[in-house]
Amino acid sequence: MSFNRYLEKTITKSQRCQRNWDLSKQIPTEDIKTMMTSVTQCSSKQNRVFYKCKFITNREIIEKIYKTTGGAGYYDNTAWKTLAEWGMTKEEALSNDMLQNKMKPEYWTTRIYDDQDASMNPQVLGNLLVAFIRDRDPSEGYRTREERMSGRHMATEKEHPFVSRDENVALGIGAGYLTLTSNMLGYASGCCQCHDEHKVSEILGETEPTLLLMGIGFPDTNRSRLEHHRADKRFPSRSKTIIVDEVN
């Protein structure tokens, strides 16, 4: 297999979220260090700092963070019966608009599921959990025209209207680097933003919100990646089509 083909296969695999893990194994320290490099040496606006990362292998802490997650959604018979109670059909539930407008978060966590684990996101239960936490460093000095004109470091949305955009872009790039790096090393991964960002930071001893969680590790090869790590539930799988044109 050519290196290009290997990259293409790895990229394609890396877009899929892993929902269950083989926790009998441990990720070598050398691999974790390589993953750390991926989140610290990736690009950002003016090479600014927008986040810090916690690489977590402590199972007790991972369990606490797992319990702050929610909003997991399934399309199965149990869910359809509950939807029928609300006057919704399976076809209606498959419409994103219906899900957004009629299915309130509390229904997902209390009405659809018959056990607590089913409402939680098991991708965070990986052998390694990485938390991206907001971190803006004013000691970097002036790096933009607006900062030089105002004479101060613009670290808030009020001072700089593009700071949230730049933070989101940096977060996406960092998460993308980490996703690809971990998958190239042979692991599976899964991101999660359905968590209590302040509660997670409290667990980790941080004051700024946790923006993103990513579970990384060894997949359970005896199960579909879509099966919940603990609950008897199966996640849906979706695909996307992104238009790419060549301009010569």
Residue pairs with C-beta under 8 A, 6 or more apart in sequence:
1 9
10 180
10 183
10 184
11 180
11 183
13 183
14 179
14 180
14 182
14 183
14 189
16 188
16 225
16 237
17 123
17 189
17 190
17 191
17 225
17 235
18 123
18 126
18 188
18 189
18 190
18 215
18 217
18 219
18 225
19 122
19 123
19 190
19 225
19 226
19 227
19 228
19 229
19 235
20 122
20 219
20 220
20 223
20 225
20 227
20 228
20 229
21 122
21 125
21 126
21 127
21 188
21 215
21 217
21 218
21 219
21 220
21 229
22 127
22 217
22 218
22 219
22 220
22 221
23 59
23 125
23 127
23 217
23 218
25 127
25 217
25 218
26 57
26 127
27 57
27 127
27 128
27 187
27 216
27 217
27 218
31 185
31 187
32 55
32 128
34 181
34 185
35 55
35 128
35 130
35 178
35 181
35 182
35 185
35 216
36 53
36 55
37 181
38 174
38 177
38 178
38 180
38 181
38 182
39 53
39 130
39 132
39 174
39 177
39 178
40 53
42 173
42 174
42 176
42 177
43 173
44 50
44 166
44 169
44 170
44 173
44 174
45 166
45 169
45 170
46 143
46 144
47 143
48 136
48 137
48 140
48 143
48 166
48 170
49 135
49 136
49 137
49 140
50 134
50 135
50 136
50 166
50 167
50 170
50 171
51 132
51 133
51 134
51 135
51 167
51 170
51 171
51 174
51 211
52 132
52 133
52 135
53 130
53 131
53 132
53 133
53 174
54 130
54 131
54 133
54 204
54 206
55 128
55 129
55 130
56 62
56 65
56 128
56 129
56 130
56 131
56 204
57 127
57 128
57 129
61 203
61 204
62 124
62 125
62 129
63 125
64 203
65 124
65 129
65 131
65 195
65 200
65 203
65 204
65 213
66 120
66 121
66 122
66 124
66 125
67 120
68 195
68 196
68 199
68 200
68 203
69 120
69 121
69 124
69 192
69 194
69 195
69 213
70 105
70 108
70 109
70 119
70 120
70 121
70 194
70 195
71 105
71 108
71 109
71 119
71 121
71 194
72 108
72 118
72 119
72 120
72 121
72 194
72 228
72 233
72 235
73 99
73 108
73 235
73 236
74 112
74 118
74 233
74 234
74 235
74 236
75 90
75 93
75 94
75 236
76 233
76 234
78 112
78 113
78 114
79 93
79 112
80 90
80 93
82 107
82 111
82 112
83 89
83 90
83 92
83 93
86 102
86 107
88 98
88 102
92 98
92 102
93 99
93 103
108 119
109 119
110 119
112 118
112 119
113 119
113 231
113 233
115 231
117 228
117 230
117 231
118 228
118 231
118 232
118 233
121 192
121 194
121 195
122 215
122 228
122 229
122 230
122 231
123 189
123 190
123 191
123 192
123 213
123 214
123 215
124 190
124 192
124 195
124 213
124 215
125 215
125 229
125 230
126 188
126 189
126 190
126 215
126 216
126 217
127 216
127 217
127 218
128 215
128 216
128 217
129 213
129 214
129 215
129 216
130 178
130 213
130 214
130 215
130 216
131 200
131 204
131 210
131 212
131 213
132 171
132 174
132 175
132 210
132 211
132 212
132 213
132 214
133 201
133 204
133 206
133 208
133 209
133 210
133 211
134 167
134 208
134 209
134 210
134 211
135 208
136 155
136 163
136 167
138 153
138 155
140 153
141 153
142 148
142 153
144 154
144 160
146 154
146 160
147 153
147 154
147 160
150 159
152 159
154 160
154 163
155 163
156 163
157 163
157 164
167 211
171 211
171 212
175 191
175 212
175 214
178 189
178 214
178 216
179 189
179 191
179 214
182 188
182 189
182 216
183 189
187 216
187 217
187 218
188 216
188 217
188 218
188 219
188 225
189 214
189 215
189 216
190 214
190 215
191 212
191 213
191 214
192 212
192 213
192 214
192 215
193 211
193 212
193 213
195 210
195 213
197 209
197 210
197 211
198 209
198 210
200 210
200 213
201 207
201 208
201 209
201 210
204 210
219 225
220 229
224 234
226 234
226 235
226 236
226 237
227 233
227 234
227 235
228 234
228 235
